[in-house]
Amino acid sequence: MSGSSASLQPPADAVKPVRHPDAPAPGDLLGAHYEHCFGCGPGQPHGLHLEARAGEGVALTAEFTVQPAHQGAPGLAHGGVLATALDETLGSLNWLLRTVAVTGRLETDYVRPVPVGTTLHLAAEVTAVAGRKIYSRAVGRLDGPDGPVAVRADALFVEVKVDHFIDHGRPEEIRAAMSDPDQVRRARAFEVNP
Ligand SMILES: CCCCCCCCCCCCCC(=O)SCCNC(=O)CCNC(=O)[C@H](O)C(C)(C)COP(=O)(O)OP(=O)(O)OC[C@H]1O[C@@H](n2cnc3c(N)ncnc32)[C@H](O)[C@@H]1OP(=O)(O)O
């Protein structure tokens, strides 16, 4: 059984998402948005190291290989880790909109168990935008991009300013991020939409 809740249904005034003209080309790797991100950061030893690639329109694909550190039951991926993979994949869509946004709501269906060692093949797309609200969905498959569905999610991301992170993040990490000019430039550039 599946189906998202009413708060994940786009309102009547929602519009189709528009790919930003400066979005990475289809097939390009998106790279990590933050070195220490648990989802995509190369600096997290037990992180997911998820790699996302731009697709056509406002869609992308991603891959994540389940490591022993990601177990819940013996030999199986933890459900929270799978939700993280879906969240990270959905969050990466904001690169294609060139919008800074955070997860407001994430609804997940777990359809099949995912063994350690499996590479989960994820695909995600933005379905609608209404003001600051970005509606999206993702699916994760086993054994390849056309394999059986293991997990699915519907989500609502809410656009925020970079100040959201500066105001709420722990000062040590914010100071370190702010001292990296590339990080600040990348984040601020996303605030300016045409
Ligand atoms: C130098 C610094 C570096 C920076 C690095 C940058 C890289 C960044 C990349 C990192 C990415 C990492 C990603 C991560 O890790 S995201 C990490 C997990 N997410 C969060 O931490 C978000 C926490 N939540 C919040 O901060 C606020 O609640 C937000 C910002 C989401 C909204 O609070 P805000 O006060 O702003 O807005 P609002 O309350 O008026 O809501 C606005 C609209 O949205 C609707 N709504 C809201 N929530 C829900 C919900 N649950 N279901 C349904 N609807 C919901 C709401 O009804 C309203 O609709 P409408 O009334 O307009 O119709």
The ligand as an SDF file (V2000), in Angstrom:
LIG
                    3D

 63 65  0  0  0  0  0  0  0  0999 V2000
   28.1010   29.2580    4.7630 C   0  0  0  0  0  0  0  0  0  0  0  0
   26.9560   28.4870    5.0280 C   0  0  0  0  0  0  0  0  0  0  0  0
   26.8860   27.2660    4.1850 C   0  0  0  0  0  0  0  0  0  0  0  0
   25.5070   26.8640    3.7980 C   0  0  0  0  0  0  0  0  0  0  0  0
   25.4810   25.5820    3.0430 C   0  0  0  0  0  0  0  0  0  0  0  0
   24.2790   25.5200    2.1870 C   0  0  0  0  0  0  0  0  0  0  0  0
   24.0780   24.1620    1.6630 C   0  0  0  0  0  0  0  0  0  0  0  0
   22.7090   23.7780    1.8880 C   0  0  0  0  0  0  0  0  0  0  0  0
   22.2160   22.5380    1.4010 C   0  0  0  0  0  0  0  0  0  0  0  0
   21.8490   21.6930    2.5620 C   0  0  0  0  0  0  0  0  0  0  0  0
   20.6270   20.9380    2.3560 C   0  0  0  0  0  0  0  0  0  0  0  0
   20.4950   19.9550    3.4610 C   0  0  0  0  0  0  0  0  0  0  0  0
   19.0960   19.5150    3.5420 C   0  0  0  0  0  0  0  0  0  0  0  0
   18.8290   19.0660    4.9100 C   0  0  0  0  0  0  0  0  0  0  0  0
   19.5860   18.3720    5.5310 O   0  0  0  0  0  0  0  0  0  0  0  0
   17.4190   19.5800    5.5410 S   0  0  0  0  0  0  0  0  0  0  0  0
   17.4830   19.0560    7.2230 C   0  0  0  0  0  0  0  0  0  0  0  0
   16.1450   18.6680    7.7190 C   0  0  0  0  0  0  0  0  0  0  0  0
   15.2060   19.7520    7.6440 N   0  0  0  0  0  0  0  0  0  0  0  0
   15.2180   20.7770    8.4960 C   0  0  0  0  0  0  0  0  0  0  0  0
   16.0540   20.8990    9.3490 O   0  0  0  0  0  0  0  0  0  0  0  0
   14.1260   21.7660    8.3420 C   0  0  0  0  0  0  0  0  0  0  0  0
   13.5970   22.2120    9.6970 C   0  0  0  0  0  0  0  0  0  0  0  0
   12.3770   23.0150    9.5140 N   0  0  0  0  0  0  0  0  0  0  0  0
   12.4420   24.3400    9.3270 C   0  0  0  0  0  0  0  0  0  0  0  0
   13.4940   24.9330    9.3780 O   0  0  0  0  0  0  0  0  0  0  0  0
   11.1480   25.0430    9.0280 C   0  0  0  0  0  0  0  0  0  0  0  0
   10.0570   24.3160    9.5260 O   0  0  0  0  0  0  0  0  0  0  0  0
   10.9510   25.2590    7.4850 C   0  0  0  0  0  0  0  0  0  0  0  0
   12.1090   26.1070    6.9120 C   0  0  0  0  0  0  0  0  0  0  0  0
   10.8280   23.9300    6.7260 C   0  0  0  0  0  0  0  0  0  0  0  0
    9.6340   26.0240    7.2610 C   0  0  0  0  0  0  0  0  0  0  0  0
    9.5950   27.1420    8.1030 O   0  0  0  0  0  0  0  0  0  0  0  0
    9.3210   28.6300    7.5870 P   0  0  0  0  0  0  0  0  0  0  0  0
    9.0180   29.4500    8.7920 O   0  0  0  0  0  0  0  0  0  0  0  0
   10.4320   29.0830    6.7070 O   0  0  0  0  0  0  0  0  0  0  0  0
    8.0580   28.4990    6.6570 O   0  0  0  0  0  0  0  0  0  0  0  0
    6.5520   28.1470    7.0280 P   0  0  0  0  0  0  0  0  0  0  0  0
    6.4020   27.3570    8.2850 O   0  0  0  0  0  0  0  0  0  0  0  0
    5.7440   29.3810    6.8330 O   0  0  0  0  0  0  0  0  0  0  0  0
    6.2340   27.1080    5.8220 O   0  0  0  0  0  0  0  0  0  0  0  0
    6.2560   27.5310    4.4740 C   0  0  0  0  0  0  0  0  0  0  0  0
    5.2330   26.7070    3.7490 C   0  0  0  0  0  0  0  0  0  0  0  0
    5.6350   25.3140    3.7900 O   0  0  0  0  0  0  0  0  0  0  0  0
    4.6230   24.5300    4.4270 C   0  0  0  0  0  0  0  0  0  0  0  0
    5.2570   23.5120    5.2550 N   0  0  0  0  0  0  0  0  0  0  0  0
    6.3310   23.6740    6.0500 C   0  0  0  0  0  0  0  0  0  0  0  0
    6.6300   22.5120    6.6560 N   0  0  0  0  0  0  0  0  0  0  0  0
    5.7050   21.6040    6.2220 C   0  0  0  0  0  0  0  0  0  0  0  0
    5.4840   20.2310    6.4890 C   0  0  0  0  0  0  0  0  0  0  0  0
    6.2520   19.5480    7.3290 N   0  0  0  0  0  0  0  0  0  0  0  0
    4.4520   19.6210    5.8730 N   0  0  0  0  0  0  0  0  0  0  0  0
    3.6700   20.2930    5.0180 C   0  0  0  0  0  0  0  0  0  0  0  0
    3.8350   21.6140    4.7200 N   0  0  0  0  0  0  0  0  0  0  0  0
    4.8380   22.2370    5.3300 C   0  0  0  0  0  0  0  0  0  0  0  0
    3.8440   25.4990    5.2960 C   0  0  0  0  0  0  0  0  0  0  0  0
    2.5250   25.0120    5.5480 O   0  0  0  0  0  0  0  0  0  0  0  0
    3.8520   26.7360    4.4160 C   0  0  0  0  0  0  0  0  0  0  0  0
    2.8810   26.5780    3.4100 O   0  0  0  0  0  0  0  0  0  0  0  0
    1.9930   27.8560    2.9440 P   0  0  0  0  0  0  0  0  0  0  0  0
    1.3060   28.3150    4.1860 O   0  0  0  0  0  0  0  0  0  0  0  0
    2.9650   28.8640    2.3880 O   0  0  0  0  0  0  0  0  0  0  0  0
    1.0550   27.3160    1.9110 O   0  0  0  0  0  0  0  0  0  0  0  0
  1  2  1  0
  2  3  1  0
  3  4  1  0
  4  5  1  0
  5  6  1  0
  6  7  1  0
  7  8  1  0
  8  9  1  0
  9 10  1  0
 10 11  1  0
 11 12  1  0
 12 13  1  0
 13 14  1  0
 14 15  2  0
 14 16  1  0
 16 17  1  0
 17 18  1  0
 18 19  1  0
 19 20  1  0
 20 21  2  0
 20 22  1  0
 22 23  1  0
 23 24  1  0
 24 25  1  0
 25 26  2  0
 25 27  1  0
 27 28  1  0
 27 29  1  0
 29 30  1  0
 29 31  1  0
 29 32  1  0
 32 33  1  0
 33 34  1  0
 34 35  2  0
 34 36  1  0
 34 37  1  0
 37 38  1  0
 38 39  2  0
 38 40  1  0
 38 41  1  0
 41 42  1  0
 42 43  1  0
 43 44  1  0
 43 58  1  0
 44 45  1  0
 45 46  1  0
 45 56  1  0
 46 47  1  0
 46 55  1  0
 47 48  2  0
 48 49  1  0
 49 50  1  0
 49 55  2  0
 50 51  1  0
 50 52  2  0
 52 53  1  0
 53 54  2  0
 54 55  1  0
 56 57  1  0
 56 58  1  0
 58 59  1  0
 59 60  1  0
 60 61  2  0
 60 62  1  0
 60 63  1  0
M  END
$$$$
